[in-house]
Amino acid sequence: MDQSDERRNSFRLPFTSMVTCHVEVINKKYRGTLRDMSTTGFFMEIGDCPQVYYKCNIEIILEGEHSRLVIDNLRGSIIRNDEDGVGVRFDEPLEWFSLVPFYFHKLREQLE
């Protein structure tokens, strides 16, 4: 992708984790794999994509070898979809996002 095409205002951190989006208006849960995340949103790889502009409740599960971190009580909107999945924008920026690099450092230590 050409840098001039990039519209994101925040840094995206690539990683793989499970994410669930519950779209209340159609009462359906979509489960997929988190591809990347930032303070403002994320991209979820999923086969059956919900429509753009749907509001959703979000749960992200970060799994380690001996522990699990569940991040829930998040709200957002689906802002784009394509053949790979959906882009979701959080309603409020994630103030805890600065802890994510610490999580990856600890996870890497466990795997060594």
CYANA upper distance limits for C-alpha pairs under 8 A (distance plus 0.5 A):
  1 MET  CA      5 ASP  CA      7.32
  1 MET  CA      6 GLU  CA      8.09
  2 ASP  CA      6 GLU  CA      7.55
 10 SER  CA     38 SER  CA      6.91
 10 SER  CA     39 THR  CA      7.37
 10 SER  CA     40 THR  CA      7.56
 11 PHE  CA     38 SER  CA      6.39
 11 PHE  CA     39 THR  CA      8.35
 12 ARG  CA     36 ASP  CA      6.49
 12 ARG  CA     37 MET  CA      5.71
 12 ARG  CA     38 SER  CA      5.10
 12 ARG  CA     42 PHE  CA      8.42
 13 LEU  CA     36 ASP  CA      5.84
 13 LEU  CA     37 MET  CA      5.86
 13 LEU  CA     38 SER  CA      6.68
 14 PRO  CA     35 ARG  CA      6.43
 14 PRO  CA     36 ASP  CA      4.62
 14 PRO  CA     37 MET  CA      7.08
 15 PHE  CA     34 LEU  CA      7.41
 15 PHE  CA     35 ARG  CA      6.11
 15 PHE  CA     36 ASP  CA      6.02
 15 PHE  CA     37 MET  CA      8.26
 16 THR  CA     33 THR  CA      6.80
 16 THR  CA     34 LEU  CA      5.81
 16 THR  CA     35 ARG  CA      5.95
 16 THR  CA     36 ASP  CA      7.84
 17 SER  CA     33 THR  CA      6.09
 17 SER  CA     34 LEU  CA      5.57
 17 SER  CA     35 ARG  CA      7.97
 17 SER  CA     60 ILE  CA      7.84
 17 SER  CA     61 ILE  CA      6.79
 17 SER  CA     62 LEU  CA      6.19
 17 SER  CA     63 GLU  CA      7.72
 18 MET  CA     31 ARG  CA      7.78
 18 MET  CA     32 GLY  CA      6.48
 18 MET  CA     33 THR  CA      5.31
 18 MET  CA     34 LEU  CA      6.28
 18 MET  CA     60 ILE  CA      6.49
 18 MET  CA     61 ILE  CA      5.87
 18 MET  CA     62 LEU  CA      7.54
 19 VAL  CA     31 ARG  CA      6.34
 19 VAL  CA     32 GLY  CA      6.06
 19 VAL  CA     33 THR  CA      6.45
 19 VAL  CA     34 LEU  CA      6.44
 19 VAL  CA     44 MET  CA      7.76
 19 VAL  CA     58 ILE  CA      7.67
 19 VAL  CA     59 GLU  CA      6.17
 19 VAL  CA     60 ILE  CA      4.94
 19 VAL  CA     61 ILE  CA      6.73
 20 THR  CA     29 LYS  CA      7.16
 20 THR  CA     30 TYR  CA      6.11
 20 THR  CA     31 ARG  CA      4.97
 20 THR  CA     32 GLY  CA      7.01
 20 THR  CA     58 ILE  CA      6.20
 20 THR  CA     59 GLU  CA      5.67
 20 THR  CA     60 ILE  CA      7.02
 21 CYS  CA     29 LYS  CA      6.17
 21 CYS  CA     30 TYR  CA      5.67
 21 CYS  CA     31 ARG  CA      7.02
 21 CYS  CA     56 CYS  CA      6.21
 21 CYS  CA     57 ASN  CA      6.06
 21 CYS  CA     58 ILE  CA      5.18
 21 CYS  CA     59 GLU  CA      7.16
 22 HIS  CA     27 ASN  CA      7.55
 22 HIS  CA     28 LYS  CA      6.30
 22 HIS  CA     29 LYS  CA      4.78
 22 HIS  CA     30 TYR  CA      6.78
 22 HIS  CA     56 CYS  CA      5.72
 22 HIS  CA     57 ASN  CA      5.57
 22 HIS  CA     58 ILE  CA      6.99
 23 VAL  CA     27 ASN  CA      6.18
 23 VAL  CA     28 LYS  CA      5.94
 23 VAL  CA     29 LYS  CA      6.74
 23 VAL  CA     30 TYR  CA      8.40
 23 VAL  CA     54 TYR  CA      7.28
 23 VAL  CA     55 LYS  CA      6.71
 23 VAL  CA     56 CYS  CA      5.02
 23 VAL  CA     57 ASN  CA      7.14
 24 GLU  CA     28 LYS  CA      7.19
 24 GLU  CA     55 LYS  CA      8.06
 24 GLU  CA     56 CYS  CA      7.08
 24 GLU  CA     57 ASN  CA      8.29
 25 VAL  CA     54 TYR  CA      8.31
 25 VAL  CA     55 LYS  CA      8.45
 30 TYR  CA     46 ILE  CA      8.36
 30 TYR  CA     48 ASP  CA      8.27
 30 TYR  CA     49 CYS  CA      8.41
 30 TYR  CA     50 PRO  CA      8.34
 31 ARG  CA     46 ILE  CA      7.63
 32 GLY  CA     44 MET  CA      6.39
 32 GLY  CA     45 GLU  CA      6.04
 32 GLY  CA     46 ILE  CA      5.44
 33 THR  CA     44 MET  CA      5.92
 33 THR  CA     45 GLU  CA      5.63
 33 THR  CA     46 ILE  CA      7.35
 34 LEU  CA     42 PHE  CA      7.63
 34 LEU  CA     43 PHE  CA      6.56
 34 LEU  CA     44 MET  CA      5.02
 34 LEU  CA     45 GLU  CA      6.81
 35 ARG  CA     42 PHE  CA      7.91
 35 ARG  CA     43 PHE  CA      6.11
 35 ARG  CA     44 MET  CA      6.24
 35 ARG  CA     45 GLU  CA      7.02
 36 ASP  CA     42 PHE  CA      6.06
 36 ASP  CA     43 PHE  CA      6.15
 36 ASP  CA     44 MET  CA      8.15
 37 MET  CA     41 GLY  CA      6.31
 37 MET  CA     42 PHE  CA      4.64
 37 MET  CA     43 PHE  CA      7.17
 38 SER  CA     42 PHE  CA      6.70
 38 SER  CA     97 PHE  CA      7.76
 39 THR  CA     90 PHE  CA      8.49
 39 THR  CA     93 PRO  CA      5.68
 39 THR  CA     94 LEU  CA      5.33
 39 THR  CA     95 GLU  CA      7.73
 39 THR  CA     97 PHE  CA      6.46
 40 THR  CA     89 ARG  CA      6.27
 40 THR  CA     90 PHE  CA      5.94
 40 THR  CA     91 ASP  CA      8.48
 40 THR  CA     92 GLU  CA      7.80
 40 THR  CA     93 PRO  CA      5.62
 40 THR  CA     94 LEU  CA      7.28
 41 GLY  CA     87 GLY  CA      7.85
 41 GLY  CA     88 VAL  CA      5.89
 41 GLY  CA     89 ARG  CA      4.69
 41 GLY  CA     90 PHE  CA      5.60
 42 PHE  CA     87 GLY  CA      6.35
 42 PHE  CA     88 VAL  CA      5.93
 42 PHE  CA     89 ARG  CA      7.21
 43 PHE  CA     85 GLY  CA      7.61
 43 PHE  CA     86 VAL  CA      6.18
 43 PHE  CA     87 GLY  CA      4.91
 43 PHE  CA     88 VAL  CA      6.73
 44 MET  CA     85 GLY  CA      6.06
 44 MET  CA     86 VAL  CA      5.89
 44 MET  CA     87 GLY  CA      6.94
 44 MET  CA     88 VAL  CA      8.29
 45 GLU  CA     84 ASP  CA      6.03
 45 GLU  CA     85 GLY  CA      4.77
 45 GLU  CA     86 VAL  CA      7.13
 46 ILE  CA     84 ASP  CA      6.86
 46 ILE  CA     85 GLY  CA      5.13
 46 ILE  CA     86 VAL  CA      7.74
 47 GLY  CA     83 GLU  CA      7.92
 47 GLY  CA     84 ASP  CA      7.37
 47 GLY  CA     85 GLY  CA      6.92
 48 ASP  CA     85 GLY  CA      8.31
 49 CYS  CA     81 ASN  CA      7.18
 49 CYS  CA     82 ASP  CA      8.38
 49 CYS  CA     85 GLY  CA      6.58
 49 CYS  CA     86 VAL  CA      7.04
 50 PRO  CA     54 TYR  CA      7.95
 50 PRO  CA     78 ILE  CA      8.31
 50 PRO  CA     81 ASN  CA      8.24
 50 PRO  CA     86 VAL  CA      8.24
 51 GLN  CA     78 ILE  CA      7.76
 51 GLN  CA     81 ASN  CA      7.87
 52 VAL  CA     77 SER  CA      8.32
 52 VAL  CA     78 ILE  CA      5.58
 52 VAL  CA     79 ILE  CA      5.85
 52 VAL  CA     80 ARG  CA      5.99
 52 VAL  CA     81 ASN  CA      7.07
 53 TYR  CA     77 SER  CA      6.26
 53 TYR  CA     78 ILE  CA      5.60
 53 TYR  CA     79 ILE  CA      6.16
 53 TYR  CA     80 ARG  CA      8.41
 54 TYR  CA     77 SER  CA      6.13
 54 TYR  CA     78 ILE  CA      6.04
 55 LYS  CA     75 ARG  CA      7.86
 55 LYS  CA     76 GLY  CA      6.24
 55 LYS  CA     77 SER  CA      4.85
 55 LYS  CA     78 ILE  CA      6.99
 56 CYS  CA     75 ARG  CA      6.31
 56 CYS  CA     76 GLY  CA      5.96
 56 CYS  CA     77 SER  CA      6.44
 56 CYS  CA     78 ILE  CA      8.03
 57 ASN  CA     73 ASN  CA      7.43
 57 ASN  CA     74 LEU  CA      6.26
 57 ASN  CA     75 ARG  CA      5.19
 57 ASN  CA     76 GLY  CA      7.08
 58 ILE  CA     72 ASP  CA      6.60
 58 ILE  CA     73 ASN  CA      7.15
 58 ILE  CA     74 LEU  CA      5.50
 58 ILE  CA     75 ARG  CA      6.34
 58 ILE  CA     76 GLY  CA      7.71
 59 GLU  CA     70 VAL  CA      7.51
 59 GLU  CA     71 ILE  CA      6.16
 59 GLU  CA     72 ASP  CA      4.83
 59 GLU  CA     73 ASN  CA      7.43
 59 GLU  CA     74 LEU  CA      7.25
 60 ILE  CA     70 VAL  CA      6.36
 60 ILE  CA     71 ILE  CA      5.54
 60 ILE  CA     72 ASP  CA      6.84
 61 ILE  CA     68 ARG  CA      7.48
 61 ILE  CA     69 LEU  CA      6.27
 61 ILE  CA     70 VAL  CA      5.07
 61 ILE  CA     71 ILE  CA      6.75
 62 LEU  CA     68 ARG  CA      6.25
 62 LEU  CA     69 LEU  CA      5.51
 62 LEU  CA     70 VAL  CA      6.86
 63 GLU  CA     67 SER  CA      6.76
 63 GLU  CA     68 ARG  CA      4.98
 63 GLU  CA     69 LEU  CA      6.86
 64 GLY  CA     68 ARG  CA      6.26
 64 GLY  CA    107 LEU  CA      6.71
 65 GLU  CA    107 LEU  CA      8.22
 65 GLU  CA    110 GLN  CA      7.73
 74 LEU  CA     90 PHE  CA      7.76
 74 LEU  CA     91 ASP  CA      8.42
 75 ARG  CA     90 PHE  CA      6.41
 75 ARG  CA     91 ASP  CA      6.16
 75 ARG  CA     92 GLU  CA      8.20
 76 GLY  CA     88 VAL  CA      6.82
 76 GLY  CA     89 ARG  CA      5.84
 76 GLY  CA     90 PHE  CA      4.59
 76 GLY  CA     91 ASP  CA      5.28
 76 GLY  CA     92 GLU  CA      8.44
 77 SER  CA     88 VAL  CA      5.98
 77 SER  CA     89 ARG  CA      5.90
 77 SER  CA     90 PHE  CA      7.08
 77 SER  CA     91 ASP  CA      7.67
 78 ILE  CA     86 VAL  CA      7.19
 78 ILE  CA     87 GLY  CA      6.35
 78 ILE  CA     88 VAL  CA      4.90
 78 ILE  CA     89 ARG  CA      6.95
 79 ILE  CA     86 VAL  CA      8.02
 79 ILE  CA     87 GLY  CA      6.15
 79 ILE  CA     88 VAL  CA      6.09
 79 ILE  CA     89 ARG  CA      7.01
 80 ARG  CA     86 VAL  CA      6.14
 80 ARG  CA     87 GLY  CA      5.61
 80 ARG  CA     88 VAL  CA      7.77
 81 ASN  CA     85 GLY  CA      6.15
 81 ASN  CA     86 VAL  CA      4.74
 81 ASN  CA     87 GLY  CA      6.74
 82 ASP  CA     86 VAL  CA      6.99
 90 PHE  CA     94 LEU  CA      8.35
 96 TRP  CA    100 VAL  CA      8.25
 98 SER  CA    102 PHE  CA      8.45
 99 LEU  CA    103 TYR  CA      7.00
100 VAL  CA    104 PHE  CA      6.93
101 PRO  CA    105 HIS  CA      6.69
102 PHE  CA    106 LYS  CA      6.80
103 TYR  CA    107 LEU  CA      6.64
104 PHE  CA    108 ARG  CA      6.53
105 HIS  CA    109 GLU  CA      6.83
106 LYS  CA    110 GLN  CA      6.90
107 LEU  CA    111 LEU  CA      6.97
108 ARG  CA    112 GLU  CA      6.93
